[in-house]
């Protein structure tokens, strides 16, 4: 058997130490980057959830305000009064209802 020279032993030892250091640093970098990406993704999803929640709440509040505005409109109240009178009378003639609207620009 041939014995190794000191130079070959040093090269092999440095090669193993270098490969070991690369594996250790690579593993630590991978797990650190993975955790950072997971945390960032979680924070983005949380902020997106809050934005969508606010958007839905704003939409619902706007529709409630629209309904209140329409319900308090004098035209709507007049139409409801006319419909109540028309359907509460015992006269069963099928005469058409005449409904007119005023347009108010706000």
PyMOL commands that set and color helices and strands:
alter all, ss='L'
color gray80, all
select helices_A, chain A and resi 6-71+74-88
alter helices_A, ss='H'
color red, helices_A
deselect
rebuild
show_as cartoon
